Amino acid sequence: MTDKPVVRIKDIAEKSNVSPATVSLVLNNKGGVGEETRNRIIEIAQELGYKGPAVRNKEPGNAGTICFLHITRHGHILNRDHDVFISDYIQGLSMEAHNSNYALHTVTFKSAMISEIILYISKTDADGFIILGTEMSREDISTFSSVSKPLVFLDAYYPYLDFNFADMNNTDIIFSAVSHFRSKGHKQIGMINGLPLTPNFQLRESAFRTIIKEQGLLHKEDWIVHIDSIFDEAYRDMLQYLRNNKDLPSAFICGNDILAAASLKALQEFGLNVPRDISLTGIDNLPLTERTTPPLTSFDVSKRELGSTTVQMLIKQIRNKDKTSNFKLLISGKLIERDSVSKKY
């Protein structure tokens, strides 16, 4: 008896009339591929005898189907700079869905009306939906109150809204950042935050204001800087801020790593040394933090773990037909210390 030939990505790509890279995204349950193309690739992979997780999710006997809605409202956060970030979420979602015997479908909405998304949910035969809330406002999320199907919002958190949320613990992260600066002798600490004020940016700034006040640190409103969230615009906005403000703190907490990297570039171009003159931290621990000069201190939250836990939350909602309460899960971050923070003497 002869062994069956190994099914290669190249074989699937040729028959599907797409690139090997597109096939790889589908077979690894990653985003960036339309639902119609994704389904066609999986069907062809099945025909050829491929047996990976993405194909097994399509086979009979699954407990049900979960749909991940990758929603981009304005693209200031969800752009190519954060592809790795979202990819980690999707890997966590995919692994847990597979382990729980649920099929996972990913659908992308770019600049769509919320009403269109709700209409899609109402017409889609899925047991539950995980919605990427990174760029969604309180008003956007409130609109989903008309949806009767199980929902969990990932990467967003509004404490008073009656929905399921899974997010990083922004208050813990900001407290840890302030504590880290204080341990290095910094008493004048500012914040560089992104615009538009997404849910996480809002939570980080609110936490920063509260913690600075609680710890009795010097506060100046000019030390809370708002700049665009896209790298090039953030760099230009930070340069403009530096031209207009001579009185600077000794350290800045940045709302994410893109803001930190853009601010680092602006500070250096302005003639300031990081960390000798000003110390910086970011949030998210994106790969770019290791490539800047100096490498950026940041906070890492396991996006795969958060994705995995989100699936568990949704499955509980699916199985609990008589829902009595919602889940609000927050995962803390871990300081990744590099060279962008120095001691203040």
C-alpha positions as CSV (number, residue, x, y, z in Angstrom):
1,M,0.0,0.0,0.0
2,T,1.4,3.4,-1.0
3,D,1.3,6.5,1.2
4,K,-1.1,9.3,0.2
5,P,0.8,12.3,-1.3
6,V,1.3,15.3,1.1
7,V,-1.0,18.1,0.3
8,R,1.0,21.3,-0.1
9,I,-0.1,24.9,0.3
10,K,1.1,25.5,-3.3
11,D,-1.4,22.8,-4.5
12,I,-4.3,24.4,-2.8
13,A,-3.3,27.8,-4.0
14,E,-3.1,26.8,-7.6
15,K,-6.5,25.1,-7.6
16,S,-8.1,28.0,-5.6
17,N,-6.4,30.6,-8.0
18,V,-5.0,32.6,-5.0
19,S,-1.6,33.2,-3.6
20,P,0.1,30.7,-1.2
21,A,0.2,33.5,1.3
22,T,-3.7,33.7,1.2
23,V,-4.0,30.0,1.6
24,S,-1.6,30.1,4.6
25,L,-3.7,32.8,6.3
26,V,-6.8,30.6,5.9
27,L,-5.2,27.3,7.0
28,N,-3.8,29.1,10.1
29,N,-7.2,30.7,10.9
30,K,-5.9,34.2,10.5
31,G,-7.8,37.3,9.3
32,G,-7.4,39.3,6.2
33,V,-9.3,37.0,3.8
34,G,-12.9,37.5,2.8
35,E,-15.5,34.9,3.9
36,E,-16.3,33.7,0.3
37,T,-12.6,33.2,-0.6
38,R,-12.0,31.5,2.8
39,N,-14.8,29.0,2.3
40,R,-13.6,28.2,-1.2
41,I,-10.1,27.6,-0.1
42,I,-11.3,25.3,2.8
43,E,-13.5,23.3,0.4
44,I,-10.7,22.8,-2.1
45,A,-8.3,21.8,0.8
46,Q,-10.9,19.2,1.9
47,E,-11.2,17.9,-1.7
48,L,-7.4,17.5,-1.8
49,G,-7.3,15.7,1.5
50,Y,-5.8,18.4,3.7
51,K,-6.5,17.7,7.4
52,G,-5.4,20.9,9.3
53,P,-7.5,22.6,12.0
54,A,-9.2,25.1,9.6
55,V,-10.5,22.2,7.5
56,R,-11.6,20.1,10.5
57,N,-13.6,23.1,11.7
58,K,-15.7,22.7,8.6
59,E,-16.4,19.0,9.1
60,P,-19.6,17.5,10.5
61,G,-19.8,16.9,14.2
62,N,-18.8,20.3,15.5
63,A,-20.6,21.5,18.6
64,G,-21.4,24.8,16.8
65,T,-20.1,27.8,15.0
66,I,-18.5,31.0,16.3
67,C,-18.1,34.1,14.2
68,F,-15.3,36.6,14.8
69,L,-16.2,40.1,13.5
70,H,-13.0,42.1,12.7
71,I,-14.5,45.6,12.7
72,T,-12.5,48.6,11.6
73,R,-14.3,51.9,12.3
74,H,-11.7,54.5,11.3
75,G,-8.3,52.7,10.9
76,H,-6.4,54.9,13.3
77,I,-5.6,51.8,15.5
78,L,-6.5,48.9,13.3
79,N,-4.0,49.2,10.5
80,R,-1.0,47.3,9.3
81,D,1.0,48.5,12.3
82,H,-1.2,46.4,14.5
83,D,-1.5,43.3,12.2
84,V,0.6,41.2,14.6
85,F,-1.5,42.3,17.5
86,I,-4.7,41.2,15.9
87,S,-3.1,38.0,14.5
88,D,-2.3,37.0,18.1
89,Y,-5.9,37.5,19.1
90,I,-7.1,35.3,16.2
91,Q,-4.6,32.6,17.0
92,G,-6.0,32.4,20.6
93,L,-9.6,32.4,19.3
94,S,-8.8,29.7,16.7
95,M,-6.9,27.4,19.2
96,E,-9.7,27.5,21.8
97,A,-12.5,27.1,19.2
98,H,-10.7,24.1,17.9
99,N,-10.1,22.6,21.3
100,S,-13.8,23.2,22.2
101,N,-14.9,21.6,18.9
102,Y,-16.4,24.8,17.5
103,A,-16.0,26.1,14.0
104,L,-14.5,29.6,13.8
105,H,-15.4,32.0,10.9
106,T,-13.7,35.4,10.6
107,V,-15.5,38.2,8.8
108,T,-14.0,41.7,8.3
109,F,-16.0,45.0,8.2
110,K,-14.2,48.1,7.1
111,S,-15.9,51.5,7.8
112,A,-19.3,49.7,7.8
113,M,-22.3,51.2,9.5
114,I,-23.2,49.5,12.8
115,S,-26.7,48.8,11.4
116,E,-25.1,46.7,8.5
117,I,-23.1,44.7,11.1
118,I,-26.3,44.0,13.2
119,L,-28.1,43.0,10.0
120,Y,-25.3,40.6,9.2
121,I,-25.5,39.0,12.7
122,S,-29.3,38.6,12.4
123,K,-29.0,36.8,9.1
124,T,-26.0,34.6,9.9
125,D,-26.4,31.1,11.2
126,A,-23.8,31.2,13.9
127,D,-24.3,30.3,17.6
128,G,-22.4,33.3,18.9
129,F,-20.3,36.3,17.9
130,I,-17.0,37.7,19.1
131,I,-16.8,41.4,18.1
132,L,-13.5,43.3,18.0
133,G,-14.3,46.5,19.9
134,T,-10.9,48.3,19.6
135,E,-12.3,51.2,17.6
136,M,-15.9,51.1,18.8
137,S,-17.4,53.9,20.9
138,R,-19.8,53.5,23.8
139,E,-22.6,54.5,21.3
140,D,-21.5,51.9,18.8
141,I,-21.6,49.1,21.3
142,S,-24.9,50.3,22.9
143,T,-26.6,49.8,19.5
144,F,-26.0,46.0,19.9
145,S,-28.6,45.9,22.6
146,S,-31.1,44.9,20.0
147,V,-29.2,41.7,19.2
148,S,-30.5,38.5,20.9
149,K,-27.6,36.2,20.0
150,P,-24.7,35.6,22.4
151,L,-22.0,38.3,22.0
152,V,-18.6,39.1,23.6
153,F,-16.7,42.3,22.8
154,L,-13.0,41.8,22.6
155,D,-10.4,44.5,23.3
156,A,-12.9,47.0,24.7
157,Y,-14.5,47.6,28.1
158,Y,-17.3,49.8,29.3
159,P,-18.1,49.0,32.9
160,Y,-21.7,50.1,32.9
161,L,-22.8,48.6,29.7
162,D,-24.8,45.4,29.9
163,F,-22.6,43.3,27.6
164,N,-19.8,40.7,27.9
165,F,-16.3,42.3,27.6
166,A,-12.8,40.8,27.5
167,D,-10.0,43.3,27.7
168,M,-6.6,44.1,29.2
169,N,-6.6,45.6,32.7
170,N,-5.7,49.2,31.7
171,T,-5.8,50.5,35.3
172,D,-3.3,47.9,36.4
173,I,-1.0,48.6,33.5
174,I,-1.0,52.4,34.1
175,F,-0.4,51.9,37.9
176,S,2.5,49.6,37.1
177,A,4.0,52.1,34.7
178,V,3.7,55.0,37.2
179,S,5.2,52.7,39.9
180,H,8.1,51.7,37.5
181,F,8.9,55.4,36.9
182,R,8.7,56.2,40.6
183,S,11.1,53.3,41.4
184,K,13.6,55.0,39.0
185,G,13.2,58.4,40.9
186,H,10.7,60.1,38.5
187,K,8.2,62.4,40.1
188,Q,7.2,64.4,37.1
189,I,5.3,62.0,34.9
190,G,3.2,62.8,31.8
191,M,1.1,60.8,29.4
192,I,1.1,60.8,25.6
193,N,-2.3,59.5,24.4
194,G,-3.8,58.7,21.1
195,L,-6.7,60.3,19.1
196,P,-9.4,59.4,18.5
197,L,-10.0,58.3,22.2
198,T,-10.8,54.6,21.7
199,P,-12.2,52.6,24.7
200,N,-8.7,51.6,25.9
201,F,-7.2,55.1,25.4
202,Q,-10.0,56.5,27.5
203,L,-9.5,53.9,30.3
204,R,-5.7,54.5,30.3
205,E,-6.1,58.3,30.5
206,S,-8.7,58.1,33.2
207,A,-6.5,55.7,35.2
208,F,-3.5,58.0,34.8
209,R,-5.3,61.0,36.1
210,T,-6.7,59.1,39.1
211,I,-3.3,57.5,40.0
212,I,-1.3,60.7,39.7
213,K,-3.7,62.4,42.0
214,E,-3.8,59.5,44.5
215,Q,-0.1,59.4,44.7
216,G,0.3,63.1,45.2
217,L,2.5,63.6,42.1
218,L,2.8,67.0,40.4
219,H,0.2,67.3,37.7
220,K,0.2,69.7,34.9
221,E,-2.5,69.5,32.2
222,D,0.1,70.3,29.6
223,W,1.8,67.0,30.4
224,I,-1.2,65.1,29.0
225,V,-0.6,65.2,25.3
226,H,-3.0,64.1,22.6
227,I,-1.6,63.1,19.2
228,D,-2.9,61.1,16.3
229,S,-2.7,57.3,16.5
230,I,-1.2,56.7,13.1
231,F,2.6,56.8,13.2
232,D,3.5,59.5,10.7
233,E,0.7,61.9,12.1
234,A,1.7,61.1,15.7
235,Y,5.3,62.0,15.0
236,R,4.3,65.3,13.4
237,D,1.8,66.1,16.2
238,M,4.5,65.3,18.9
239,L,7.0,67.6,17.1
240,Q,4.5,70.4,17.2
241,Y,3.8,69.8,20.9
242,L,7.6,70.0,21.6
243,R,7.9,73.3,19.7
244,N,5.1,74.8,21.8
245,N,6.0,73.4,25.2
246,K,9.4,73.9,26.9
247,D,8.3,72.7,30.4
248,L,8.4,68.9,30.0
249,P,8.1,66.1,32.6
250,S,11.0,63.7,33.1
251,A,9.0,60.7,31.9
252,F,6.0,59.9,29.6
253,I,3.7,56.9,29.6
254,C,2.5,56.4,26.0
255,G,-1.0,55.0,25.3
256,N,0.5,52.3,23.0
257,D,3.8,51.3,21.3
258,I,3.0,53.2,18.0
259,L,2.7,56.4,20.0
260,A,5.8,55.6,21.9
261,A,7.9,54.9,18.8
262,A,6.5,58.1,17.0
263,S,7.2,60.2,20.1
264,L,10.7,58.7,20.4
265,K,11.5,59.8,16.8
266,A,10.1,63.3,17.5
267,L,12.0,63.7,20.8
268,Q,15.3,62.7,19.1
269,E,14.8,65.0,16.2
270,F,14.1,67.8,18.6
271,G,17.5,67.2,20.2
272,L,16.4,65.3,23.3
273,N,18.0,62.1,24.4
274,V,15.9,59.1,25.4
275,P,16.3,58.0,28.2
276,R,18.8,60.6,29.5
277,D,16.5,63.6,29.1
278,I,13.1,61.9,29.0
279,S,12.1,58.3,29.7
280,L,9.3,56.6,27.7
281,T,7.2,53.5,28.1
282,G,4.7,52.0,25.6
283,I,1.9,49.4,25.9
284,D,1.3,46.3,23.9
285,N,4.9,45.0,23.4
286,L,4.7,45.0,19.6
287,P,7.8,43.7,17.7
288,L,8.8,47.2,16.8
289,T,9.7,47.9,20.5
290,E,12.8,45.8,20.1
291,R,13.9,47.5,16.9
292,T,13.9,51.2,18.0
293,T,17.0,52.9,19.3
294,P,16.9,52.7,22.3
295,P,14.5,49.6,22.5
296,L,11.3,50.6,24.2
297,T,10.1,49.5,27.6
298,S,6.5,48.2,27.2
299,F,3.8,46.2,28.8
300,D,2.8,42.8,27.4
301,V,-0.6,41.2,27.7
302,S,-1.0,37.8,26.3
303,K,-3.3,38.4,23.3
304,R,-3.5,34.7,22.6
305,E,-4.7,34.0,26.2
306,L,-7.2,36.9,26.0
307,G,-8.5,35.5,22.7
308,S,-8.7,32.0,24.1
309,T,-10.6,33.2,27.2
310,T,-13.0,35.2,25.1
311,V,-14.0,32.0,23.3
312,Q,-14.6,30.3,26.6
313,M,-16.8,33.2,27.7
314,L,-18.8,33.0,24.6
315,I,-19.4,29.3,24.8
316,K,-20.7,29.7,28.3
317,Q,-23.1,32.3,27.0
318,I,-24.2,30.0,24.2
319,R,-24.8,27.0,26.5
320,N,-26.6,29.2,29.1
321,K,-29.9,29.6,27.4
322,D,-31.4,31.5,30.4
323,K,-28.7,34.1,30.7
324,T,-28.6,35.6,34.2
325,S,-25.5,37.8,34.1
326,N,-22.7,39.1,31.9
327,F,-19.0,38.5,32.1
328,K,-16.4,41.3,32.3
329,L,-12.9,39.9,32.1
330,L,-9.7,41.9,32.5
331,I,-6.2,40.5,32.1
332,S,-3.2,42.3,33.6
333,G,0.0,43.0,31.7
334,K,3.7,42.3,32.4
335,L,6.4,44.9,32.3
336,I,9.0,44.2,29.6
337,E,11.9,46.4,30.7
338,R,14.3,47.7,28.0
339,D,16.4,50.8,27.6
340,S,14.0,53.7,27.2
341,V,13.8,54.4,31.0
342,S,16.7,55.7,33.1
343,K,17.1,56.6,36.7
344,K,16.3,60.2,37.7
345,Y,18.8,61.6,40.2
